[in-house]
Amino acid sequence: MKVKGLLKKLIHPNRISAFGALSTGAGVSLLSDSSTDFYGAGLIGLGYFCDYIDGKIARNLDLKTVEGAKLDPLLDKAKNLFVGGYILAKELARGGIVLPVSIASNFVVDYVSQKDRGDLGEQVKDSVNAVWDIESCHKDEILKSDIRANVYGKCKTAIQVGANLGFILASLYNSHLEDKINIESFSYFLAGSLAVSAGLGVKGILERRKNRKL
């Protein structure tokens, strides 16, 4: 029983979520050097995988918590800020404008969406507690909650992840192989995808506010 309890603490979804954010941040720091960019991409991929597996563990081991429901969307936005910020800077250095504008619009939508959940300072404080002191977390048995990401928010995040990984993989391809991807044309495609994600994010915010009034 003690071993099982310890295992649940080690693989608690809140801690996996936090590890995923740290892995993503570390990965971004390795992308700028061609000798470490593969490792960076791997760490970013691991960070996104953690975001997938934490929900599976929460459901299968009955570890869903109210604090985890608050933590997950906050860390999703933090990861998008890390990776999106890197791409934005890289595109601006190349002279690109359209993709940075699209990324910036997603940052604004992410900020408004998270601010809509309450004071950001309190959210950060609660998130730290949710990872550090998991025993104080409350079991999530709420049927309907305006804290959890709705379907529009989940679609927004999925598009952001796809666009971020697509840009990173295209950059790796161009850095290490002779055949080159037309990064300018690809950037326009990614910008269009992110414009859709921003629109979905706005829809998600409006739906949350509407449900809150019901």
BAKOL-258389 format. One record per residue: x, y, z of N, C-alpha, C in turn; residue in three letters. Coordinates in steps of 0.02 Angstrom, whole numbers, plus 50000, padded with zeros to 5 digits. Atoms other than C-alpha are relative to their C-alpha. Layout:
BAKOL-258389
ATOM  n.xx  n.yy  n.zz ca.xx ca.yy ca.zz  c.xx  c.yy  c.zz marmar
ATOM     X     Y     Z     X     Y     Z     X     Y     Z    ALA
...
This chain:
BAKOL-258389
ATOM  n.xx  n.yy  n.zz ca.xx ca.yy ca.zz  c.xx  c.yy  c.zz marmar
ATOM 50042 49939 50000 50000 50000 50000 50043 50063 50000    MET
ATOM 49956 49943 49998 50143 50119 50041 50032 50012 49933    LYS
ATOM 49969 49994 50066 50226 50081 49875 49950 50029 49950    VAL
ATOM 50052 49975 50045 50063 50112 49783 49987 50074 50012    LYS
ATOM 50011 49930 49983 50037 50276 49876 50057 50044 49976    GLY
ATOM 49941 49963 50023 50215 50332 49836 49999 50007 49924    LEU
ATOM 50002 49999 50073 50192 50286 49653 49949 50052 49976    LEU
ATOM 50051 49951 50019 50033 50390 49644 50025 50071 50009    LYS
ATOM 49972 49934 49990 50127 50538 49715 50050 50018 49946    LYS
ATOM 49948 49987 50050 50270 50520 49591 49970 50012 49931    LEU
ATOM 50030 49993 50067 50158 50501 49439 49933 50038 50003    ILE
ATOM 50061 49960 49995 50021 50617 49499 49994 50045 49939    HIS
ATOM 50007 49960 50061 49949 50706 49346 50021 50073 50008    PRO
ATOM 49978 49931 49990 49982 50877 49423 50075 50007 49992    ASN
ATOM 49927 49998 50005 50167 50836 49435 50023 49984 49929    ARG
ATOM 49983 50014 50070 50171 50763 49260 49989 50062 49958    ILE
ATOM 50014 49938 50035 50092 50924 49196 50057 50050 50010    SER
ATOM 49946 49953 49984 50225 51028 49284 50065 49978 49966    ALA
ATOM 49939 50025 50033 50365 50916 49219 49997 50015 49925    PHE
ATOM 50008 49986 50071 50295 50938 49043 50017 50072 49983    GLY
ATOM 49985 49929 50012 50306 51127 49058 50075 50013 50007    ALA
ATOM 49928 49992 49991 50485 51117 49124 50038 49971 49940    LEU
ATOM 49968 50032 50056 50532 50998 48984 49995 50044 49937    SER
ATOM 50010 49956 50058 50459 51116 48854 50046 50061 50004    THR
ATOM 49956 49942 49991 50552 51266 48925 50073 49983 49988    GLY
ATOM 49931 50021 50011 50716 51170 48928 50013 49986 49926    ALA
ATOM 49992 50015 50071 50687 51111 48750 50008 50063 49958    GLY
ATOM 49995 49938 50038 50661 51287 48685 50070 50030 50007    VAL
ATOM 49933 49972 49988 50828 51339 48762 50053 49966 49958    SER
ATOM 49951 50038 50039 50916 51207 48655 49990 50007 49925    LEU
ATOM 50017 49999 50071 50836 51248 48488 50046 50044 49957    LEU
ATOM 49963 49951 50040 50948 51392 48434 50067 49975 49976    SER
ATOM 49935 50028 50021 51106 51284 48417 49988 49936 49961    ASP
ATOM 50011 50058 50042 51113 51157 48276 50028 49936 50030    SER
ATOM 49972 50059 49968 51214 51040 48387 49954 49972 50055    SER
ATOM 50045 50022 49946 51074 51029 48517 49926 50004 49980    THR
ATOM 50070 49989 50017 50916 51068 48419 49958 49936 49999    ASP
ATOM 50037 50063 49999 50868 50884 48402 49979 49983 50072    PHE
ATOM 50017 50012 49930 50875 50866 48591 49945 50047 50023    TYR
ATOM 50052 49951 49983 50773 51024 48608 49932 49980 49975    GLY
ATOM 50063 50022 50029 50640 50960 48491 49972 49939 50037    ALA
ATOM 50022 50058 49962 50636 50796 48587 49970 50018 50067    GLY
ATOM 50026 49978 49935 50611 50884 48753 49932 50035 49992    LEU
ATOM 50064 49967 50012 50472 50990 48679 49946 49948 49985    ILE
ATOM 50047 50054 50014 50389 50834 48610 49980 49964 50063    GLY
ATOM 50014 50032 49936 50404 50755 48782 49953 50042 50042    LEU
ATOM 50044 49955 49963 50323 50908 48859 49928 49996 49976    GLY
ATOM 50068 50006 50027 50174 50894 48743 49971 49931 50014    TYR
ATOM 50023 50068 49983 50164 50706 48774 49975 49998 50072    PHE
ATOM 50021 49997 49929 50153 50741 48961 49930 50030 50005    CYS
ATOM 50065 49968 49998 50003 50852 48926 49945 49951 49978    ASP
ATOM 50048 50051 50022 49919 50703 48840 49991 49947 50054    TYR
ATOM 50003 50057 49954 49963 50571 48969 49973 50019 50069    ILE
ATOM 50023 49981 49932 49921 50672 49126 49925 49990 50008    ASP
ATOM 50072 50010 49997 49735 50668 49084 49981 49926 50003    GLY
ATOM 50012 50073 50000 49741 50480 49050 50011 49972 50071    LYS
ATOM 49985 50024 49932 49822 50449 49219 49948 50024 50050    ILE
ATOM 50050 49972 49954 49701 50565 49308 49935 49960 49998    ALA
ATOM 50064 50037 50006 49552 50469 49240 50008 49927 50021    ARG
ATOM 49992 50072 49987 49622 50292 49252 50016 49985 50073    ASN
ATOM 49983 50012 49930 49690 50310 49429 49956 50041 50048    LEU
ATOM 50046 49960 49959 49548 50420 49491 50037 50054 50039    ASP
ATOM 49961 49948 49968 49665 50565 49526 49981 50070 49974    LEU
ATOM 50022 49935 50024 49564 50706 49450 49989 50047 50060    LYS
ATOM 50007 49951 49946 49574 50862 49559 49977 50067 49972    THR
ATOM 50022 49933 50019 49497 51035 49555 50061 50043 49983    VAL
ATOM 49939 49962 50012 49672 51108 49566 50033 49980 49934    GLU
ATOM 49973 50023 50064 49729 51001 49420 49963 50028 49941    GLY
ATOM 50040 49970 50053 49586 51066 49315 50018 50072 49987    ALA
ATOM 49977 49931 50008 49650 51241 49347 50072 50003 49973    LYS
ATOM 49929 50002 50019 49833 51194 49323 50010 49986 49926    LEU
ATOM 49988 50025 50068 49818 51109 49155 49995 50055 49947    ASP
ATOM 50003 49947 50051 49755 51256 49048 50052 50054 50010    PRO
ATOM 49950 49949 49987 49876 51375 49133 50068 49978 49971    LEU
ATOM 49937 50025 50025 50025 51264 49090 49999 49992 49924    LEU
ATOM 50006 50002 50073 49960 51238 48912 50019 50067 49970    ASP
ATOM 49987 49932 50026 49967 51425 48887 50073 50020 50012    LYS
ATOM 49929 49986 49987 50140 51435 48967 50043 49967 49947    ALA
ATOM 49961 50035 50051 50206 51304 48846 49993 50034 49932    LYS
ATOM 50009 49965 50063 50129 51396 48699 50039 50065 49999    ASN
ATOM 49961 49939 49995 50213 51555 48761 50074 49986 49989    LEU
ATOM 49929 50018 50009 50383 51468 48770 50016 49988 49926    PHE
ATOM 49985 50021 50069 50376 51388 48598 49980 50054 49951    VAL
ATOM 50023 49947 50045 50273 51523 48513 50045 50061 50001    GLY
ATOM 49954 49943 49995 50390 51657 48580 50064 49988 49961    GLY
ATOM 49940 50018 50039 50539 51566 48505 49987 50007 49925    TYR
ATOM 50016 49997 50072 50453 51550 48336 49990 50072 49979    ILE
ATOM 50012 49929 50016 50397 51732 48340 50066 50036 49991    LEU
ATOM 49935 49967 50004 50575 51791 48373 50039 49977 49938    ALA
ATOM 49964 50028 50058 50646 51676 48239 49972 50027 49935    LYS
ATOM 50032 49973 50060 50520 51736 48110 50014 50075 49992    GLU
ATOM 49984 49929 50005 50549 51919 48150 50072 50010 49977    LEU
ATOM 49930 49996 50021 50736 51891 48130 50007 49985 49926    ALA
ATOM 49999 50017 50071 50700 51815 47959 49967 50054 49957    ARG
ATOM 50036 49948 50036 50593 51965 47912 49926 49984 49990    GLY
ATOM 50071 50019 50005 50426 51874 47926 49956 50042 50045    GLY
ATOM 50046 49959 49963 50276 51972 47985 49934 49964 50014    ILE
ATOM 50067 50030 49995 50118 51870 47954 49996 49950 50057    VAL
ATOM 50001 50051 49947 50160 51723 48067 50008 50031 50070    LEU
ATOM 49996 49968 49934 50220 51834 48212 49935 50034 50022    PRO
ATOM 50063 49967 49983 50057 51933 48203 49949 49947 50023    VAL
ATOM 50047 50053 49983 49957 51771 48207 50017 49970 50069    SER
ATOM 49979 50026 49935 50060 51706 48354 49981 50049 50056    ILE
ATOM 50017 49949 49950 50037 51870 48448 49925 50001 50015    ALA
ATOM 50072 50001 49989 49849 51861 48422 49980 49941 50044    SER
ATOM 50014 50057 49956 49850 51689 48503 50022 50013 50071    ASN
ATOM 49978 49981 49933 49949 51758 48649 49946 50042 50035    PHE
ATOM 50052 49957 49972 49814 51890 48675 49939 49959 50020    VAL
ATOM 50058 50042 49986 49674 51762 48665 50014 49955 50061    VAL
ATOM 49982 50042 49943 49767 51647 48785 49997 50039 50065    ASP
ATOM 50000 49959 49939 49790 51789 48909 49929 50015 50023    TYR
ATOM 50069 49984 49982 49607 51840 48903 49964 49938 50027    VAL
ATOM 50032 50062 49979 49552 51659 48918 50020 49981 50071    SER
ATOM 49978 50018 49933 49659 51628 49071 49978 50051 50052    GLN
ATOM 50022 49947 49955 49617 51797 49150 49926 49991 50016    LYS
ATOM 50071 50011 49991 49435 51750 49128 49986 49948 50055    ASP
ATOM 50008 50050 49948 49464 51609 49253 50014 50027 50070    ARG
ATOM 49986 49971 49935 49516 51728 49392 50066 50036 50000    GLY
ATOM 49938 49963 49992 49663 51827 49459 50060 49955 49982    ASP
ATOM 49944 50041 50024 49823 51766 49373 50049 49985 50056    LEU
ATOM 49955 50012 49944 49929 51787 49529 49976 49944 50044    GLY
ATOM 50029 50052 49959 49811 51678 49628 50003 49933 49964    GLU
ATOM 49996 50062 50038 49809 51550 49488 50070 49970 50003    GLN
ATOM 49931 50024 49996 49998 51539 49489 50014 49970 50070    VAL
ATOM 49991 50024 49931 49998 51520 49679 49966 49933 50010    LYS
ATOM 50037 50063 49993 49865 51385 49672 50033 49944 49960    ASP
ATOM 49968 50050 50042 49960 51297 49533 50062 49972 50034    SER
ATOM 49941 50023 49962 50119 51289 49637 49979 49952 50055    VAL
ATOM 50025 50043 49947 50020 51216 49781 49974 49934 49973    ASN
ATOM 50028 50060 50031 49936 51092 49664 50054 49950 49982    ALA
ATOM 49943 50044 50017 50107 51022 49616 50039 49981 50063    VAL
ATOM 49958 50011 49941 50199 51040 49781 49964 49960 50054    TRP
ATOM 50037 50031 49945 50063 50987 49902 49938 49965 49973    ASP
ATOM 50056 50034 50033 49956 50862 49808 49950 49972 50049    ILE
ATOM 50046 50028 49950 49881 50793 49968 49947 50049 50021    GLU
ATOM 50050 49950 49982 49791 50957 49995 49950 50012 49944    SER
ATOM 50045 49990 50057 49706 50947 49825 49932 49968 50012    CYS
ATOM 50069 50024 49992 49519 50919 49814 49979 49960 49939    HIS
ATOM 50022 50044 50054 49444 50779 49711 49950 50037 49956    LYS
ATOM 50044 49966 50048 49359 50844 49554 49939 49957 49986    ASP
ATOM 50063 50036 50012 49180 50784 49558 49946 50046 49972    GLU
ATOM 50047 49952 50027 49101 50937 49479 49980 49979 49929    ILE
ATOM 50023 50022 50066 48993 50891 49330 50011 50053 49947    LEU
ATOM 49989 49944 50047 49001 51062 49247 50043 50052 50034    LYS
ATOM 49954 49951 49971 49142 51186 49274 50022 50048 49945    SER
ATOM 49976 49951 50049 49190 51348 49188 50076 50009 50007    ASP
ATOM 49928 49999 49993 49370 51317 49243 50033 49955 49948    ILE
ATOM 49972 50047 50049 49401 51167 49131 49997 50029 49930    ARG
ATOM 50001 49979 50070 49443 51194 48949 49939 49969 49965    ALA
ATOM 50056 50028 50038 49290 51176 48837 50026 49975 49933    ASN
ATOM 49979 50031 50063 49293 51095 48665 50035 50050 49955    VAL
ATOM 49968 49949 50042 49339 51259 48580 50072 50013 50024    TYR
ATOM 49933 49990 49973 49486 51286 48697 50046 49941 49985    GLY
ATOM 49960 50059 50015 49545 51107 48671 50022 49999 49927    LYS
ATOM 49983 49997 50072 49538 51128 48481 50052 50054 49988    CYS
ATOM 49950 49946 50007 49633 51293 48497 50069 49975 50020    LYS
ATOM 49936 50025 49976 49769 51209 48598 50030 49949 49952    THR
ATOM 49976 50051 50047 49780 51063 48477 50031 50031 49937    ALA
ATOM 49973 49966 50059 49806 51181 48330 50066 50034 50016    ILE
ATOM 49938 49967 49980 49937 51280 48425 50057 49949 50005    GLN
ATOM 49949 50052 49994 50032 51120 48467 50023 49977 49931    VAL
ATOM 49983 50022 50067 50024 51062 48286 50041 50051 49962    GLY
ATOM 49963 49947 50034 50084 51230 48220 50070 50007 50029    ALA
ATOM 49935 49993 49968 50225 51241 48347 50047 49942 49979    ASN
ATOM 49959 50057 50018 50287 51065 48312 50016 50001 49925    LEU
ATOM 49988 49996 50072 50267 51091 48124 50057 50047 49983    GLY
ATOM 49947 49952 50013 50378 51244 48126 50068 49973 50023    PHE
ATOM 49937 50026 49973 50510 51160 48235 50027 49944 49955    ILE
ATOM 49978 50054 50043 50515 51004 48125 50024 50026 49932    LEU
ATOM 49978 49970 50064 50527 51110 47967 50068 50033 50008    ALA
ATOM 49935 49968 49987 50671 51208 48044 50055 49948 50006    SER
ATOM 49951 50054 49994 50761 51047 48090 50016 49972 49931    LEU
ATOM 49991 50027 50067 50736 50982 47914 50046 50046 49959    TYR
ATOM 49959 49952 50038 50809 51140 47837 50071 50006 50026    ASN
ATOM 49934 49992 49969 50954 51143 47959 50046 49941 49986    SER
ATOM 49959 50060 50003 51012 50964 47934 49996 49962 49934    HIS
ATOM 50005 50035 50064 50959 50910 47759 50010 50048 49942    LEU
ATOM 49984 49958 50058 51006 50972 47587 49936 50027 49968    GLU
ATOM 50064 49976 50027 50827 50980 47521 49969 50048 50050    ASP
ATOM 50027 49949 49956 50742 51134 47590 49925 50008 49993    LYS
ATOM 50071 49982 50001 50563 51171 47638 49996 50076 49992    ILE
ATOM 50010 49928 50008 50502 51341 47580 49967 50027 50064    ASN
ATOM 50024 49981 49934 50487 51412 47754 49952 50059 49997    ILE
ATOM 50046 49943 50006 50401 51571 47695 49930 49978 49984    GLU
ATOM 50066 50026 50017 50258 51478 47613 49970 49960 50058    SER
ATOM 50023 50039 49943 50248 51360 47761 49977 50045 50056    PHE
ATOM 50019 49952 49947 50240 51509 47879 49930 50028 49988    SER
ATOM 50067 49975 50016 50086 51574 47787 49947 49948 50019    TYR
ATOM 50047 50053 49982 50002 51405 47810 49991 49997 50076    PHE
ATOM 50005 50002 49927 50043 51404 47996 49963 50060 50026    LEU
ATOM 50035 49940 49978 49982 51583 48013 49925 49993 49991    ALA
ATOM 50071 50011 50011 49815 51534 47938 49971 49952 50052    GLY
ATOM 50022 50048 49949 49802 51386 48057 49992 50034 50068    SER
ATOM 50002 49966 49936 49840 51497 48206 49945 50053 50002    LEU
ATOM 50057 49954 50002 49711 51624 48148 49935 49963 50018    ALA
ATOM 50058 50042 49982 49583 51483 48159 50000 49985 50075    VAL
ATOM 49997 50016 49928 49645 51436 48333 49981 50060 50043    SER
ATOM 50019 49939 49963 49628 51617 48391 49924 50009 49999    ALA
ATOM 50072 49995 50005 49449 51619 48327 49964 49950 50045    GLY
ATOM 50029 50051 49956 49411 51456 48419 50008 50020 50073    LEU
ATOM 49989 49977 49931 49487 51530 48576 49950 50053 50020    GLY
ATOM 50050 49949 49986 49372 51681 48566 49932 49969 50010    VAL
ATOM 50064 50035 49993 49223 51566 48540 49996 49965 50068    LYS
ATOM 49999 50034 49935 49276 51466 48693 49989 50047 50058    GLY
ATOM 50009 49950 49947 49286 51623 48800 49927 50021 50004    ILE
ATOM 50070 49979 50002 49113 51678 48744 49953 49946 50026    LEU
ATOM 50041 50056 49976 49040 51505 48777 50006 49993 50076    GLU
ATOM 49991 50006 49928 49115 51501 48951 49961 50055 50037    ARG
ATOM 50037 49944 49968 49042 51672 48992 49925 49989 49996    ARG
ATOM 50071 50012 50007 48873 51621 48925 49976 49947 50049    LYS
ATOM 50018 50053 49954 48870 51461 49027 50002 50023 50073    ASN
ATOM 49994 49974 49932 48922 51557 49182 49937 50038 50020    ARG
ATOM 50061 49962 49986 48765 51663 49167 49939 49957 50008    LYS
ATOM 50059 50044 49998 48649 51513 49153 49988 49974 50071    LEU
